[in-house]
Amino acid sequence: GAIRSAASLLRSLTDPSSQMMPINRPIRAVTRDGKTITGRRLNEDTYTVQLIDDQERLVSLTKADLREYTILTASPMPSYRDQLSADEIADVVAYLLSLKGR
């Protein structure tokens, strides 16, 4: 509510991938031994990446040890376009706008 407009919140609810900021894009990494790790990037530099995996664990990976490293463009958040009515979506947007932080 403090940093997003009503239109931005509405787009986030109905088309989440269109509103993803680059730093919030999900990551998919495959290690040399074939283990797949997905999560949200916390920090990245030339040699390493740190992320929070799907089980909320902090994972630090060395890029040289990865077979594959992909920044995904599809949001893991589902669209609520067909799951909520227009009035329900408007209520959620109004609620989120009321959250101004502390």
A tleap script that builds the chain and sets N, CA, C and O, in Angstrom:
source leaprc.protein.ff14SB
mol = sequence {
  NGLY ALA ILE ARG SER ALA ALA SER LEU LEU
  ARG SER LEU THR ASP PRO SER SER GLN MET
  MET PRO ILE ASN ARG PRO ILE ARG ALA VAL
  THR ARG ASP GLY LYS THR ILE THR GLY ARG
  ARG LEU ASN GLU ASP THR TYR THR VAL GLN
  LEU ILE ASP ASP GLN GLU ARG LEU VAL SER
  LEU THR LYS ALA ASP LEU ARG GLU TYR THR
  ILE LEU THR ALA SER PRO MET PRO SER TYR
  ARG ASP GLN LEU SER ALA ASP GLU ILE ALA
  ASP VAL VAL ALA TYR LEU LEU SER LEU LYS
  GLY CARG
}
set mol.1.N position { 0.797 -1.197 0.000 }
set mol.1.CA position { 0.000 0.000 0.000 }
set mol.1.C position { 0.837 1.257 0.000 }
set mol.1.O position { 0.404 2.292 -0.506 }
set mol.2.N position { 2.046 1.181 0.568 }
set mol.2.CA position { 2.878 2.376 0.654 }
set mol.2.C position { 3.644 2.639 -0.639 }
set mol.2.O position { 4.012 3.783 -0.905 }
set mol.3.N position { 3.893 1.610 -1.450 }
set mol.3.CA position { 4.745 1.830 -2.620 }
set mol.3.C position { 4.084 1.496 -3.956 }
set mol.3.O position { 4.667 1.773 -5.004 }
set mol.4.N position { 2.900 0.917 -3.949 }
set mol.4.CA position { 2.252 0.544 -5.205 }
set mol.4.C position { 0.909 1.239 -5.369 }
set mol.4.O position { 0.195 1.494 -4.399 }
set mol.5.N position { 0.589 1.536 -6.607 }
set mol.5.CA position { -0.705 2.153 -6.917 }
set mol.5.C position { -1.777 1.068 -6.983 }
set mol.5.O position { -1.475 -0.125 -7.004 }
set mol.6.N position { -3.030 1.504 -7.015 }
set mol.6.CA position { -4.146 0.556 -7.138 }
set mol.6.C position { -4.031 -0.228 -8.443 }
set mol.6.O position { -4.276 -1.434 -8.466 }
set mol.7.N position { -3.661 0.449 -9.526 }
set mol.7.CA position { -3.538 -0.226 -10.825 }
set mol.7.C position { -2.432 -1.278 -10.790 }
set mol.7.O position { -2.590 -2.361 -11.354 }
set mol.8.N position { -1.322 -0.972 -10.138 }
set mol.8.CA position { -0.223 -1.928 -10.031 }
set mol.8.C position { -0.640 -3.143 -9.209 }
set mol.8.O position { -0.323 -4.276 -9.571 }
set mol.9.N position { -1.341 -2.917 -8.118 }
set mol.9.CA position { -1.818 -4.032 -7.291 }
set mol.9.C position { -2.812 -4.896 -8.063 }
set mol.9.O position { -2.776 -6.123 -7.974 }
set mol.10.N position { -3.693 -4.255 -8.816 }
set mol.10.CA position { -4.664 -4.996 -9.626 }
set mol.10.C position { -3.945 -5.876 -10.648 }
set mol.10.O position { -4.296 -7.044 -10.816 }
set mol.11.N position { -2.941 -5.321 -11.332 }
set mol.11.CA position { -2.172 -6.122 -12.299 }
set mol.11.C position { -1.438 -7.266 -11.608 }
set mol.11.O position { -1.331 -8.360 -12.162 }
set mol.12.N position { -0.932 -7.016 -10.399 }
set mol.12.CA position { -0.236 -8.080 -9.657 }
set mol.12.C position { -1.171 -9.241 -9.342 }
set mol.12.O position { -0.751 -10.398 -9.345 }
set mol.13.N position { -2.414 -8.942 -9.074 }
set mol.13.CA position { -3.380 -9.989 -8.748 }
set mol.13.C position { -3.889 -10.731 -9.978 }
set mol.13.O position { -4.174 -11.926 -9.915 }
set mol.14.N position { -4.001 -10.023 -11.092 }
set mol.14.CA position { -4.587 -10.641 -12.281 }
set mol.14.C position { -3.550 -11.127 -13.288 }
set mol.14.O position { -3.846 -12.016 -14.087 }
set mol.15.N position { -2.352 -10.570 -13.268 }
set mol.15.CA position { -1.263 -10.989 -14.163 }
set mol.15.C position { 0.065 -10.841 -13.424 }
set mol.15.O position { 0.845 -9.937 -13.725 }
set mol.16.N position { 0.327 -11.727 -12.454 }
set mol.16.CA position { 1.480 -11.562 -11.568 }
set mol.16.C position { 2.827 -11.481 -12.285 }
set mol.16.O position { 3.713 -10.757 -11.830 }
set mol.17.N position { 3.003 -12.192 -13.372 }
set mol.17.CA position { 4.294 -12.181 -14.064 }
set mol.17.C position { 4.621 -10.806 -14.646 }
set mol.17.O position { 5.792 -10.449 -14.771 }
set mol.18.N position { 3.595 -10.035 -15.000 }
set mol.18.CA position { 3.830 -8.717 -15.596 }
set mol.18.C position { 4.365 -7.710 -14.578 }
set mol.18.O position { 4.944 -6.694 -14.963 }
set mol.19.N position { 4.181 -7.975 -13.302 }
set mol.19.CA position { 4.563 -7.022 -12.264 }
set mol.19.C position { 5.798 -7.439 -11.466 }
set mol.19.O position { 6.171 -6.767 -10.505 }
set mol.20.N position { 6.431 -8.540 -11.859 }
set mol.20.CA position { 7.603 -9.016 -11.113 }
set mol.20.C position { 8.785 -8.084 -11.330 }
set mol.20.O position { 9.141 -7.760 -12.463 }
set mol.21.N position { 9.378 -7.668 -10.242 }
set mol.21.CA position { 10.595 -6.891 -10.327 }
set mol.21.C position { 11.750 -7.870 -10.572 }
set mol.21.O position { 11.705 -8.997 -10.078 }
set mol.22.N position { 12.776 -7.468 -11.320 }
set mol.22.CA position { 13.864 -8.404 -11.648 }
set mol.22.C position { 14.483 -9.092 -10.433 }
set mol.22.O position { 14.812 -10.276 -10.510 }
set mol.23.N position { 14.646 -8.398 -9.338 }
set mol.23.CA position { 15.269 -9.010 -8.158 }
set mol.23.C position { 14.373 -10.075 -7.535 }
set mol.23.O position { 14.864 -10.943 -6.815 }
set mol.24.N position { 13.072 -10.024 -7.797 }
set mol.24.CA position { 12.137 -10.987 -7.214 }
set mol.24.C position { 11.839 -12.178 -8.110 }
set mol.24.O position { 11.021 -13.028 -7.757 }
set mol.25.N position { 12.484 -12.250 -9.252 }
set mol.25.CA position { 12.221 -13.369 -10.156 }
set mol.25.C position { 12.742 -14.668 -9.558 }
set mol.25.O position { 13.799 -14.695 -8.926 }
set mol.26.N position { 11.991 -15.743 -9.765 }
set mol.26.CA position { 12.442 -17.037 -9.242 }
set mol.26.C position { 13.681 -17.533 -9.995 }
set mol.26.O position { 13.905 -17.202 -11.160 }
set mol.27.N position { 14.465 -18.329 -9.293 }
set mol.27.CA position { 15.704 -18.882 -9.820 }
set mol.27.C position { 15.577 -20.403 -9.897 }
set mol.27.O position { 14.972 -21.036 -9.032 }
set mol.28.N position { 16.152 -20.965 -10.941 }
set mol.28.CA position { 16.252 -22.428 -11.057 }
set mol.28.C position { 17.717 -22.744 -11.308 }
set mol.28.O position { 18.300 -22.301 -12.298 }
set mol.29.N position { 18.300 -23.508 -10.408 }
set mol.29.CA position { 19.701 -23.905 -10.535 }
set mol.29.C position { 19.789 -25.420 -10.529 }
set mol.29.O position { 19.089 -26.089 -9.769 }
set mol.30.N position { 20.649 -25.955 -11.376 }
set mol.30.CA position { 20.896 -27.395 -11.421 }
set mol.30.C position { 22.383 -27.598 -11.139 }
set mol.30.O position { 23.240 -27.063 -11.842 }
set mol.31.N position { 22.673 -28.374 -10.105 }
set mol.31.CA position { 24.060 -28.636 -9.735 }
set mol.31.C position { 24.673 -29.659 -10.688 }
set mol.31.O position { 23.971 -30.299 -11.472 }
set mol.32.N position { 25.972 -29.797 -10.605 }
set mol.32.CA position { 26.664 -30.751 -11.491 }
set mol.32.C position { 26.183 -32.183 -11.288 }
set mol.32.O position { 26.222 -32.989 -12.218 }
set mol.33.N position { 25.724 -32.506 -10.062 }
set mol.33.CA position { 25.229 -33.867 -9.812 }
set mol.33.C position { 23.741 -34.021 -10.148 }
set mol.33.O position { 23.157 -35.074 -9.891 }
set mol.34.N position { 23.125 -32.978 -10.722 }
set mol.34.CA position { 21.748 -33.075 -11.199 }
set mol.34.C position { 20.678 -32.616 -10.230 }
set mol.34.O position { 19.495 -32.692 -10.561 }
set mol.35.N position { 21.036 -32.146 -9.053 }
set mol.35.CA position { 20.048 -31.675 -8.084 }
set mol.35.C position { 19.500 -30.321 -8.534 }
set mol.35.O position { 20.267 -29.404 -8.828 }
set mol.36.N position { 18.172 -30.196 -8.588 }
set mol.36.CA position { 17.516 -28.953 -8.983 }
set mol.36.C position { 17.099 -28.181 -7.738 }
set mol.36.O position { 16.482 -28.729 -6.824 }
set mol.37.N position { 17.443 -26.914 -7.723 }
set mol.37.CA position { 17.103 -26.030 -6.613 }
set mol.37.C position { 16.348 -24.837 -7.193 }
set mol.37.O position { 16.824 -24.175 -8.115 }
set mol.38.N position { 15.166 -24.572 -6.641 }
set mol.38.CA position { 14.411 -23.400 -7.064 }
set mol.38.C position { 14.170 -22.522 -5.849 }
set mol.38.O position { 14.060 -23.011 -4.724 }
set mol.39.N position { 14.091 -21.242 -6.084 }
set mol.39.CA position { 13.853 -20.319 -4.986 }
set mol.39.C position { 13.903 -18.881 -5.436 }
set mol.39.O position { 13.900 -18.587 -6.631 }
set mol.40.N position { 13.949 -17.986 -4.466 }
set mol.40.CA position { 13.977 -16.546 -4.707 }
set mol.40.C position { 15.366 -16.008 -4.408 }
set mol.40.O position { 15.907 -16.242 -3.327 }
set mol.41.N position { 15.936 -15.298 -5.350 }
set mol.41.CA position { 17.280 -14.761 -5.215 }
set mol.41.C position { 17.330 -13.678 -4.137 }
set mol.41.O position { 16.510 -12.760 -4.124 }
set mol.42.N position { 18.295 -13.799 -3.244 }
set mol.42.CA position { 18.533 -12.781 -2.228 }
set mol.42.C position { 19.710 -11.892 -2.589 }
set mol.42.O position { 19.673 -10.678 -2.391 }
set mol.43.N position { 20.760 -12.517 -3.123 }
set mol.43.CA position { 21.982 -11.792 -3.448 }
set mol.43.C position { 22.702 -12.557 -4.547 }
set mol.43.O position { 22.620 -13.782 -4.636 }
set mol.44.N position { 23.407 -11.807 -5.376 }
set mol.44.CA position { 24.162 -12.449 -6.443 }
set mol.44.C position { 25.361 -11.583 -6.787 }
set mol.44.O position { 25.268 -10.356 -6.830 }
set mol.45.N position { 26.491 -12.243 -7.032 }
set mol.45.CA position { 27.660 -11.544 -7.542 }
set mol.45.C position { 28.224 -12.363 -8.698 }
set mol.45.O position { 27.565 -13.283 -9.181 }
set mol.46.N position { 29.398 -12.049 -9.132 }
set mol.46.CA position { 29.991 -12.715 -10.285 }
set mol.46.C position { 30.167 -14.215 -10.065 }
set mol.46.O position { 30.039 -14.995 -11.009 }
set mol.47.N position { 30.457 -14.626 -8.836 }
set mol.47.CA position { 30.836 -16.012 -8.568 }
set mol.47.C position { 29.812 -16.829 -7.793 }
set mol.47.O position { 29.833 -18.058 -7.859 }
set mol.48.N position { 28.917 -16.174 -7.060 }
set mol.48.CA position { 27.979 -16.905 -6.205 }
set mol.48.C position { 26.566 -16.339 -6.312 }
set mol.48.O position { 26.351 -15.232 -6.807 }
set mol.49.N position { 25.620 -17.125 -5.837 }
set mol.49.CA position { 24.241 -16.672 -5.711 }
set mol.49.C position { 23.696 -17.238 -4.406 }
set mol.49.O position { 23.949 -18.396 -4.073 }
set mol.50.N position { 22.949 -16.421 -3.669 }
set mol.50.CA position { 22.288 -16.867 -2.454 }
set mol.50.C position { 20.783 -16.744 -2.684 }
set mol.50.O position { 20.294 -15.747 -3.215 }
set mol.51.N position { 20.074 -17.778 -2.273 }
set mol.51.CA position { 18.630 -17.759 -2.450 }
set mol.51.C position { 17.927 -18.421 -1.285 }
set mol.51.O position { 18.530 -19.142 -0.490 }
set mol.52.N position { 16.641 -18.158 -1.209 }
set mol.52.CA position { 15.754 -18.845 -0.269 }
set mol.52.C position { 15.023 -19.895 -1.093 }
set mol.52.O position { 14.319 -19.564 -2.047 }
set mol.53.N position { 15.191 -21.162 -0.722 }
set mol.53.CA position { 14.574 -22.230 -1.516 }
set mol.53.C position { 13.095 -22.393 -1.179 }
set mol.53.O position { 12.552 -21.650 -0.362 }
set mol.54.N position { 12.461 -23.354 -1.803 }
set mol.54.CA position { 11.022 -23.571 -1.631 }
set mol.54.C position { 10.635 -23.979 -0.209 }
set mol.54.O position { 9.467 -23.874 0.164 }
set mol.55.N position { 11.600 -24.441 0.587 }
set mol.55.CA position { 11.343 -24.809 1.983 }
set mol.55.C position { 11.803 -23.710 2.946 }
set mol.55.O position { 11.947 -23.948 4.145 }
set mol.56.N position { 12.036 -22.494 2.405 }
set mol.56.CA position { 12.442 -21.324 3.205 }
set mol.56.C position { 13.823 -21.480 3.838 }
set mol.56.O position { 14.093 -20.903 4.892 }
set mol.57.N position { 14.696 -22.258 3.198 }
set mol.57.CA position { 16.064 -22.413 3.686 }
set mol.57.C position { 16.993 -21.525 2.874 }
set mol.57.O position { 16.807 -21.363 1.668 }
set mol.58.N position { 17.988 -20.953 3.529 }
set mol.58.CA position { 19.003 -20.169 2.851 }
set mol.58.C position { 19.972 -21.114 2.146 }
set mol.58.O position { 20.501 -22.040 2.761 }
set mol.59.N position { 20.201 -20.878 0.857 }
set mol.59.CA position { 21.096 -21.714 0.067 }
set mol.59.C position { 22.118 -20.800 -0.600 }
set mol.59.O position { 21.753 -19.804 -1.225 }
set mol.60.N position { 23.384 -21.138 -0.466 }
set mol.60.CA position { 24.453 -20.402 -1.131 }
set mol.60.C position { 25.107 -21.325 -2.151 }
set mol.60.O position { 25.538 -22.430 -1.822 }
set mol.61.N position { 25.174 -20.859 -3.384 }
set mol.61.CA position { 25.702 -21.686 -4.470 }
set mol.61.C position { 26.863 -20.973 -5.150 }
set mol.61.O position { 26.840 -19.755 -5.327 }
set mol.62.N position { 27.868 -21.736 -5.527 }
set mol.62.CA position { 28.967 -21.224 -6.329 }
set mol.62.C position { 28.611 -21.481 -7.792 }
set mol.62.O position { 28.342 -22.620 -8.175 }
set mol.63.N position { 28.610 -20.442 -8.597 }
set mol.63.CA position { 28.169 -20.576 -9.986 }
set mol.63.C position { 29.014 -21.579 -10.772 }
set mol.63.O position { 28.494 -22.257 -11.658 }
set mol.64.N position { 30.286 -21.680 -10.466 }
set mol.64.CA position { 31.152 -22.626 -11.170 }
set mol.64.C position { 30.735 -24.076 -10.923 }
set mol.64.O position { 31.084 -24.959 -11.707 }
set mol.65.N position { 29.991 -24.333 -9.841 }
set mol.65.CA position { 29.539 -25.683 -9.508 }
set mol.65.C position { 28.171 -26.015 -10.099 }
set mol.65.O position { 27.623 -27.084 -9.831 }
set mol.66.N position { 27.617 -25.106 -10.900 }
set mol.66.CA position { 26.281 -25.311 -11.455 }
set mol.66.C position { 26.352 -25.741 -12.913 }
set mol.66.O position { 27.153 -25.225 -13.693 }
set mol.67.N position { 25.508 -26.682 -13.258 }
set mol.67.CA position { 25.376 -27.101 -14.655 }
set mol.67.C position { 24.451 -26.134 -15.391 }
set mol.67.O position { 24.621 -25.867 -16.581 }
set mol.68.N position { 23.453 -25.608 -14.641 }
set mol.68.CA position { 22.473 -24.701 -15.236 }
set mol.68.C position { 22.069 -23.662 -14.204 }
set mol.68.O position { 21.935 -23.969 -13.019 }
set mol.69.N position { 21.875 -22.431 -14.660 }
set mol.69.CA position { 21.422 -21.349 -13.791 }
set mol.69.C position { 20.480 -20.483 -14.617 }
set mol.69.O position { 20.903 -19.844 -15.580 }
set mol.70.N position { 19.207 -20.461 -14.242 }
set mol.70.CA position { 18.204 -19.767 -15.027 }
set mol.70.C position { 17.391 -18.833 -14.147 }
set mol.70.O position { 16.935 -19.216 -13.069 }
set mol.71.N position { 17.215 -17.615 -14.612 }
set mol.71.CA position { 16.310 -16.669 -13.971 }
set mol.71.C position { 14.982 -16.806 -14.703 }
set mol.71.O position { 14.896 -16.523 -15.898 }
set mol.72.N position { 13.954 -17.237 -13.993 }
set mol.72.CA position { 12.656 -17.516 -14.604 }
set mol.72.C position { 11.842 -16.234 -14.763 }
set mol.72.O position { 12.012 -15.282 -14.001 }
set mol.73.N position { 10.966 -16.220 -15.748 }
set mol.73.CA position { 10.155 -15.026 -15.997 }
set mol.73.C position { 8.697 -15.199 -15.581 }
set mol.73.O position { 7.935 -14.233 -15.593 }
set mol.74.N position { 8.302 -16.409 -15.217 }
set mol.74.CA position { 6.930 -16.656 -14.780 }
set mol.74.C position { 6.862 -16.606 -13.254 }
set mol.74.O position { 7.660 -17.239 -12.563 }
set mol.75.N position { 5.920 -15.861 -12.757 }
set mol.75.CA position { 5.741 -15.743 -11.317 }
set mol.75.C position { 5.170 -17.035 -10.733 }
set mol.75.O position { 4.307 -17.667 -11.343 }
set mol.76.N position { 5.655 -17.427 -9.547 }
set mol.76.CA position { 5.050 -18.593 -8.894 }
set mol.76.C position { 3.670 -18.281 -8.307 }
set mol.76.O position { 2.914 -19.190 -7.965 }
set mol.77.N position { 3.350 -16.987 -8.192 }
set mol.77.CA position { 2.039 -16.593 -7.665 }
set mol.77.C position { 0.976 -16.825 -8.746 }
set mol.77.O position { 1.164 -16.416 -9.892 }
set mol.78.N position { -0.124 -17.470 -8.395 }
set mol.78.CA position { -1.175 -17.698 -9.395 }
set mol.78.C position { -1.941 -16.411 -9.687 }
set mol.78.O position { -1.958 -15.484 -8.877 }
set mol.79.N position { -2.565 -16.371 -10.846 }
set mol.79.CA position { -3.456 -15.262 -11.175 }
set mol.79.C position { -4.798 -15.500 -10.487 }
set mol.79.O position { -5.289 -16.627 -10.422 }
set mol.80.N position { -5.373 -14.426 -9.980 }
set mol.80.CA position { -6.686 -14.536 -9.340 }
set mol.80.C position { -7.799 -14.021 -10.254 }
set mol.80.O position { -8.934 -13.843 -9.813 }
set mol.81.N position { -7.471 -13.781 -11.533 }
set mol.81.CA position { -8.427 -13.250 -12.507 }
set mol.81.C position { -9.673 -14.122 -12.599 }
set mol.81.O position { -10.788 -13.600 -12.610 }
set mol.82.N position { -9.505 -15.429 -12.664 }
set mol.82.CA position { -10.643 -16.337 -12.824 }
set mol.82.C position { -11.062 -16.995 -11.512 }
set mol.82.O position { -11.970 -17.826 -11.502 }
set mol.83.N position { -10.413 -16.635 -10.410 }
set mol.83.CA position { -10.725 -17.260 -9.125 }
set mol.83.C position { -11.510 -16.342 -8.201 }
set mol.83.O position { -12.207 -16.814 -7.303 }
set mol.84.N position { -11.403 -15.045 -8.410 }
set mol.84.CA position { -12.137 -14.076 -7.597 }
set mol.84.C position { -13.013 -13.228 -8.506 }
set mol.84.O position { -12.672 -12.985 -9.663 }
set mol.85.N position { -14.133 -12.785 -7.978 }
set mol.85.CA position { -15.000 -11.887 -8.748 }
set mol.85.C position { -14.361 -10.495 -8.788 }
set mol.85.O position { -13.421 -10.208 -8.046 }
set mol.86.N position { -14.880 -9.650 -9.656 }
set mol.86.CA position { -14.364 -8.275 -9.755 }
set mol.86.C position { -14.504 -7.548 -8.421 }
set mol.86.O position { -13.617 -6.784 -8.039 }
set mol.87.N position { -15.599 -7.774 -7.713 }
set mol.87.CA position { -15.792 -7.139 -6.408 }
set mol.87.C position { -14.795 -7.660 -5.377 }
set mol.87.O position { -14.275 -6.891 -4.569 }
set mol.88.N position { -14.532 -8.954 -5.404 }
set mol.88.CA position { -13.560 -9.522 -4.461 }
set mol.88.C position { -12.149 -8.990 -4.733 }
set mol.88.O position { -11.407 -8.681 -3.800 }
set mol.89.N position { -11.786 -8.886 -6.006 }
set mol.89.CA position { -10.477 -8.329 -6.350 }
set mol.89.C position { -10.396 -6.871 -5.899 }
set mol.89.O position { -9.372 -6.444 -5.367 }
set mol.90.N position { -11.461 -6.113 -6.104 }
set mol.90.CA position { -11.480 -4.713 -5.659 }
set mol.90.C position { -11.318 -4.633 -4.143 }
set mol.90.O position { -10.641 -3.733 -3.646 }
set mol.91.N position { -11.927 -5.555 -3.402 }
set mol.91.CA position { -11.788 -5.578 -1.945 }
set mol.91.C position { -10.341 -5.872 -1.532 }
set mol.91.O position { -9.820 -5.255 -0.603 }
set mol.92.N position { -9.698 -6.812 -2.223 }
set mol.92.CA position { -8.299 -7.142 -1.912 }
set mol.92.C position { -7.405 -5.940 -2.203 }
set mol.92.O position { -6.532 -5.612 -1.399 }
set mol.93.N position { -7.611 -5.282 -3.338 }
set mol.93.CA position { -6.816 -4.095 -3.681 }
set mol.93.C position { -7.021 -3.006 -2.634 }
set mol.93.O position { -6.057 -2.374 -2.202 }
set mol.94.N position { -8.256 -2.781 -2.225 }
set mol.94.CA position { -8.532 -1.763 -1.204 }
set mol.94.C position { -7.831 -2.097 0.104 }
set mol.94.O position { -7.276 -1.214 0.758 }
set mol.95.N position { -7.855 -3.359 0.482 }
set mol.95.CA position { -7.174 -3.776 1.707 }
set mol.95.C position { -5.673 -3.541 1.585 }
set mol.95.O position { -5.056 -2.973 2.486 }
set mol.96.N position { -5.087 -3.975 0.476 }
set mol.96.CA position { -3.635 -3.808 0.300 }
set mol.96.C position { -3.243 -2.333 0.297 }
set mol.96.O position { -2.190 -1.972 0.823 }
set mol.97.N position { -4.076 -1.485 -0.287 }
set mol.97.CA position { -3.793 -0.049 -0.279 }
set mol.97.C position { -3.826 0.534 1.141 }
set mol.97.O position { -3.172 1.538 1.424 }
set mol.98.N position { -4.583 -0.100 2.013 }
set mol.98.CA position { -4.691 0.406 3.386 }
set mol.98.C position { -3.448 0.081 4.218 }
set mol.98.O position { -3.270 0.638 5.301 }
set mol.99.N position { -2.583 -0.819 3.721 }
set mol.99.CA position { -1.373 -1.232 4.438 }
set mol.99.C position { -0.250 -0.256 4.134 }
set mol.99.O position { 0.437 -0.392 3.122 }
set mol.100.N position { -0.064 0.703 4.981 }
set mol.100.CA position { 0.930 1.741 4.743 }
set mol.100.C position { 2.243 1.492 5.458 }
set mol.100.O position { 3.169 2.296 5.348 }
set mol.101.N position { 2.337 0.406 6.180 }
set mol.101.CA position { 3.557 0.145 6.942 }
set mol.101.C position { 3.524 0.867 8.269 }
set mol.101.O position { 2.505 1.444 8.649 }
set mol.102.N position { 4.636 0.835 8.970 }
set mol.102.CA position { 4.695 1.459 10.296 }
set mol.102.C position { 5.423 2.765 10.256 }
set mol.102.O position { 5.565 3.424 11.286 }
savepdb mol mol.pdb
quit
